[in-house]
Amino acid sequence: MTATQTKKNKYRATFILDTRSTESPVETLIEGLAEAITSVGGETERVENLGRQDFVRITEKSHTGDFYVRIYFESPPSAIGQFQENLRLEKTVKRIFVEGCS
């Protein structure tokens, strides 16, 4: 492996999107997530829009569910923290779960 090549691992990221504060379609938000992965040196392999799902535990009676999205991607291990930090202040991203997969 040369200096310009970096080892990339496979990951699966699951997002819970809070769409209450935006008028953008969910597809536009998903494209933004894929761009965030690309911006840290990752490559998106597959995107699954899991649709709107109800929460198991409801904390607000007026807000019973959100949109779930799963993205499979390859990325250098060092980029995962930067990716999560970039999305931390994004108001439409309620939760991010990133796990390694094979």
Secondary structure, DSSP 8 states (H G I E B T S, - for coil): --TT----EEEEEEEEE--TT--S-HHHHHHHHHHHHHHTT-EEEEEEEEEEEE-SS-SBTTB-EEEEEEEEEEE-TTHHHHHHHHHHT-TTEEEEEEEE--
